[in-house]
Amino acid sequence: MPAPAEILPRPLFGANLEAALVEGLAERGWAAAEHALDAELVAALRARAQTLHARDAFDAGRVGRGDRLTGAPRIRRAEIAWLDGQDAAERRLLDGAEALRQTLNRELFLGLFEFESHFAHYPQGGFYRRHLDAFAGGVKSRVVSVVAYLNERWEDGDGGELAMWTNPDDMGEPVALIAPRPGTLVVMLSERIPHEVRPAARERWSLAGWFRVNPGVGGVLDPAA
């Protein structure tokens, strides 16, 4: 009896875009692409996020992990809801992320173990001060950060840009300022690229995710980081 065929994750970004993301991560620690997510998926993910928001499924965004998790309204003003894969649009996004994980591991030998992601809702005036998604020297977990924008439209003057710097010691002007236009995708090295969300002049929807490694500290699989 033949072995069952392997079910591969559904490609989401295409070979050329995946290659560009890999090249950007390898050369400068980040990459960005407009129209990376098609309009149909953007609309479906936005509708899913708005449905969850209407059901009060979002929580206030907090800072830190494990015992250090805390509310920090002066650092971050946003709400989040974690993806659980129970929606078709979520499943397509997660399948695409799995395909990208395999590509990153094959091309950059990162040892990425899994992907976690949440929707983010920034109200008018919402922001997130400059930060890193992971810190070198601690328990290694988040390695590559992903941001995708789900807004229906975004005009010049609406604010809410993602500002990025080259490394934690760079305190000058950001090297990139990316408007949260629908379908735009950003990837960055979590320990290396500081970034911030500038104050938004209107409601702002996005999706943030992280490719993680499994630290396996003390014989414990995936300990709290």
N, C-alpha and C positions, 0 to 999 in steps of 0.2 A: 504494500500500500504506500503510495507516494506521500512524502511529508507535505503538510499544508504549506501553501505559499506564504511567504513573509508579507505582512501588511505594512507597507511603508507609510510614513506620515505624509499628508498631502502637501505638496510644495505650495508655498504662499508667495515667496518673494522672487522666484526665478533665479536661474543660474548666474546671470550677469549681475543682478543686484546682490546676491549672496557674495559673489567674488569681490564686488566693490566694498561691501561691509567688512569682509575679511582683510582686504588691503588697507582700509582706513584704520582698523584696529591695530594692525601690525605696524603701520608706519607712524601713526600719530596718537593712537589710543582712543580714537573716536571716529565715527562716520555718520553722515546724515543723508537722507534721500527723500525728495518730494514724491508724492503719489506712489509710495511703496505699498500701501494698502489700497485696494480698489474701492471705488465709491460705494459699491453695494455692501461690502464688509464694514466700511466705516459707518454707514448709516445703520446697519444692523447692530453693531457694537454700541453705538450711541443710544439707540432705542433701548437696548438691554440695560445700559447704565441708567438711563432716565427712568425706566420701569423700576429698577431696584431703588433708586432715589425716592420715587413716589411711595414706595412701600417702607420707607424709613430703614432701609437695609444698609445705609452708609453710616460709618462711624467717624468721629473726629480723627484726622490724621495725627499720629503721634511720632515721636522721635526715639530711636534706640531699639534694642532687642532684649528679650529675656527680662532679667531683673532690672535692667536699665531703661526699659520702655517707659516713657513718660509723655504727658501732654506738654506742649511747648508753643503756646499761641504766638509768642513773639518771634519764633523761628519758622513756624509753618501755620498757614491758615488754609486748610483744605479738608475734604472728607474723602474717605476711601471705602471701597467694597471689593473683597477678594473674589476672583474668578473661581468657580467651582466646576466648570465644564458641563453644567446642566442645560446649557443653551447652545443651539446650533452655531451661532456666530462665535461664541466662546470656544467651542470645540474646534472650529476651523482655525482660529487664531492659535490655539494651543498645539494643534497638529503642525501648523507652520513653524511654530517656535521649536518643536521637537526636530523638525527637519533642519532648521538652522543650527540647533545644538550639535547635531551630528556633523554638519559642515565645519563648524568652529573647532570641534575636537579633531577632525581629520586634518584640517589645514594648519591649525595653530597649536595643537597638542595641549589643550587647556584642561582636559579631564573634567569637563562639565557633567554634572550628575543629574540635575533636574532644573525645571523652570517654575517660578512662582510669579504671580501677577495680580494686580488689582486695578480697578477703575479709580480714577481720581477726579473729583469735582471741586473746582475752585470757584467760589462765588465772586461777584464783583469785588475787586479789591484784594482777592486772595493772592497768596505768594508763598514762596519757600526760600528762605535765606540760603546763602552759599553753604554747601556741605559736600561730603563724600558719602557714597553709598556703602562703603566698607573701609576699614582702616588696616593698613599694613601693620604686621607685628602681633595682631590678635589671632583669635581662632578664625581661620580662613573659611569663608562661606560664599558670599556674593562675589562673583568675578567679573561678569559682564552685565551691565545695565541696559535696559531697553525702554524707550519711550515712544509711544505712538499717539497721534493726535486725532481726536474724534469729533471736533467741532464741525458744524454744518458749513460754516464760512468763517473767515478771519480776515479783517481789514487792517491796513496800516493805521496805527493809532489805537488799536485795541489792546496793546500791551501784551502781558503774559508771555513774553519771549523766554526761551531757555538760553541762559548765558553759560558759557563753558570756558575753562582755563586749561592750560597745558599740564599743570602739575600742582600739587598742594602748596609749593613755595611761590608760585606765580601770583602776585597780588596786584598786577597791573590791569589793564583793560582786557576784557575777555577776548579770546581768539575767535569765538563764534557767537552769534546772537541769532537764534532760530525761532521764527514765528510759528505758533502752533496751528498751522494750516492743515485742513483735513487730509489725512492719508500720509503725512510726513512721518518718517521713522528716524529715530536716533539710537545709535548704540555707542557705548563707551565702557572703558575699563573702570570697574567700580572703585578700586583702591587708588586710582591715579588721577582721574579727571574731576576736579571740583566743578560744581555747577549750581545754578540757582534758577528759580522761576521768578521772573520779574512780576510786579503787581499787575493783575488783569483788570482792564477797564470794563469787562463784561464777563458773564458766566463762561467758564472754560472747562472742557471735557477732555480727558486723556486716559491713557492706559500706561501704567508703569510695570516693568517686570525685571526679573533678575535670573540669570543663569548662575547656578550655584554648584560648588563642589561639595562632596561629602567629607567633612573633616575627620570623622571617625576617631574622636579623641578618647583615650582611655578605654578603648574597646566598646564604646557606646556609639551606635549608629546614629549619625546626624544629631549630635547634642545641641542644646540650646546655645545660640551664639550671642 
